[in-house]
Amino acid sequence: MSAKPAYAHPAPFSYVDLRLQHDAIEGTVVAHIFDVAHDLNISDSERLLDPAFASQQSRALAALFGPRLSVAADGRRLDPEWSTLDVIPDRQSVRLHVGYRIAAAPGTVTVDALLFPYDPAHQTFLNIYDGDALTQAILDGGRTRFEYFAGTRQGAFAVVRKFLPAGIHHILIGPDHLLFLVGLLLLGGTVRQLAMVVTAFTVAHSITLSLAALNLVTPPARIIEPAIALSIVYVGADNLLVRGGRDVRAWIAFTFGFIHGFGFANVLREMDLPSRALGWSLFSFNVGVEIGQLLVVVVVASVLTALRTRSEAAGRQLVFAGSLVVIAAGTFWFIQRVFFPAGIS
């Protein structure tokens, strides 16, 4: 068996440029002749540097890119209108022009691109021009989608629509954050007391969430996640040790809120914050978290108040049993996150 010769890829990169206009998105795709020749089964890639020959391949290249490059405006996929193909000899590349018709300036533009899947190392450099602003991203096999939020009123609304529900969703599916809140609510109290607890937690985690999301302070998750678990243990223990009517839950919420804010930020960073709408995305996510928190507070506080109204003894028993559950869960998470960060199988 004879071995086939191996050819080094000269430049495993392609480029997609999109220019946003009021009624259209104009774009170009620049690809190296090596990649184009490979996927169009052209034996000699140098032939693509001949303008006449390259022009003959425009339809075939458009058909190749059709399912591999998708552009959507405000969630609606746009139909591409492929046009001319020209040669860029000094870059050993060809450039295919494309246009997308839109009814109005979009709030969001979503690009899905995997132009040459045969090469796992291939990267597509995406440039989106919106007036004088340029936003860039790199797409590859590990990340094929990029969502751009325009710097307009429509773009701001799109940011709110995405990040506000994300904040609600995160607090409602985050058992550690929820249990921390529930632990703080077990002792009950007046509306003013509970409002102080929630406000203190909100102020603290909003500060660290913003600092971490902006990459100003980024403590590692291996420290933050166990610390969140310990905060839960502390809340449960404080419920059992409280004496003399003292109520420092607002200070507990404020102190540990800083740590929980870093936990929220880890999730927010994974959502790929829009560079042109950082303020709106942070604000919207925070508002979503607060809405989720208020839902939890209203439900839990109402249930606890109803139980205490029926039986004061039952209320005290619930505080004791609930605090033990809070301590046990926090301890479990701490052990898991310190000694079994990959999970317990």
C-alpha positions, -999 to +999 in steps of 0.1 A: +000+000+000+015+033-011+010+064+011-007+094-004+013+126-003+003+151+024-001+188+015+001+214+041-027+239+042-012+273+033-039+294+051-068+277+068-088+309+070-118+325+053-134+359+057-170+370+058-177+407+057-212+420+062-223+457+059-256+466+074-278+491+055-313+503+059-329+479+033-301+454+027-271+436+040-242+435+016-215+410+020-185+392+006-169+358+013-132+355+008-119+320+006-084+305-001-081+287-035-068+256-016-101+252+002-123+261-028-104+237-051-107+209-025-145+212-021-152+218-058-129+189-068-106+211-089-073+193-092-051+224-097-061+252-073-039+277-092-065+276-120-088+296-098-064+326-101-075+328-137-104+353-137-122+336-166-120+301-150-129+315-116-159+332-130-172+299-143-171+285-108-193+312-093-225+292-093-208+261-080-192+281-052-225+298-044-242+264-042-214+252-019-217+281+005-255+282+004-261+256+033-228+265+050-234+303+055-267+314+070-276+350+079-308+359+099-322+393+108-343+395+139-346+357+139-358+354+103-334+336+079-326+357+048-323+344+013-289+351-002-285+366-036-251+356-049-235+377-076-200+382-090-168+362-082-135+380-085-099+369-079-075+383-052-041+371-065-019+385-038-040+366-012-043+334-032-080+338-028-113+343-045-141+367-034-178+360-038-203+388-034-237+383-018-266+404-008-296+400+015-328+421+013-344+433+045-375+454+051-359+476+078-327+480+098-325+449+120-321+448+158-301+415+156-281+398+129-273+361+135-246+345+114-240+307+112-209+297+093-190+265+088-176+271+054-151+243+051-160+215+075-135+191+059-107+210+078-112+209+116-086+237+119-104+261+096-115+294+109-138+321+095-131+357+104-164+376+106-165+414+102-199+432+107-199+469+097-228+489+111-222+525+101-188+535+115-188+506+140-170+473+133-177+441+153-155+411+148-158+374+157-140+341+148-161+311+139-149+275+137-160+240+144-164+247+181-183+279+176-203+283+144-228+310+155-225+347+163-253+370+172-248+407+166-270+434+184-272+466+165-265+499+182-301+511+176-333+512+195-342+479+179-309+464+190-315+476+226-350+460+226-335+427+213-309+427+241-336+431+267-357+404+251-328+380+253-311+388+286-341+396+308-356+361+304-321+346+307-318+362+342-352+349+353-343+314+339-309+313+356-322+322+391-351+297+388-329+268+377-299+276+400-306+254+431-277+269+450-288+305+446-324+295+453-315+276+485-294+306+497-325+328+493-348+302+509-324+299+538-326+336+544-364+336+543-369+307+567-370+329+598-398+350+583-402+386+593-420+418+582-422+430+546-396+456+554-372+430+568-375+407+538-372+437+515-340+447+532-326+411+527-334+410+490-322+445+484-289+439+501-284+407+481-293+426+449-269+455+454-240+432+462-243+407+434-250+435+409-216+450+417-196+418+413-217+406+383-208+438+365-171+438+374-167+402+364-188+404+332-166+434+321-135+413+330-123+438+356-123+412+384-125+375+374-118+351+403-117+315+391-148+293+393-129+267+414-129+293+442-162+309+437-184+278+434-172+262+467-175+296+484-212+298+472-217+264+488-202+276+521-224+307+521-254+283+521-240+263+550-235+296+569-271+307+563-285+275+576-262+275+607-270+311+615-307+302+615-301+276+642-278+298+663-298+330+662-306+343+697-321+373+713-341+384+683-310+397+664-315+398+626-284+402+606-298+385+575-294+417+554-257+418+562-254+381+554-271+387+521-249+417+513-217+399+522-223+367+504-241+385+475-206+396+463-197+359+459-230+349+442-225+378+417-193+361+404-213+329+400-239+348+379-212+363+358-198+329+349-231+321+333-234+356+316-200+354+300-209+321+284-238+339+267-213+360+246-221+395+258-227+420+229-198+445+228-220+473+216-247+467+243-228+457+274-248+481+296-282+470+283-273+433+286-260+436+322-290+457+332-315+433+315-299+402+331-299+418+365-335+428+362-343+392+352-325+379+382-345+403+405-378+392+389-369+356+395-358+364+431-391+383+438-411+353+425-393+330+449-396+355+478-433+360+473-441+322+471-418+311+500-427+340+523-465+335+516-462+298+524-442+303+556-465+331+568-496+309+562-480+280+582-470+302+611-505+317+612-519+282+617-493+269+642-464+288+657-449+255+668-450+241+633-433+272+621-404+267+645-401+231+635-400+241+598-372+266+605-352+238+623-358+211+597-353+236+568-321+249+582-307+213+585-316+207+548-299+239+538-267+230+558-267+195+544-271+206+508-245+233+511-221+208+526-227+183+498-221+210+472-189+221+489-175+186+490-185+180+454-170+212+441-137+209+460-130+172+457-151+161+428-153+190+404-159+167+374-190+153+392-197+122+413-202+091+391 
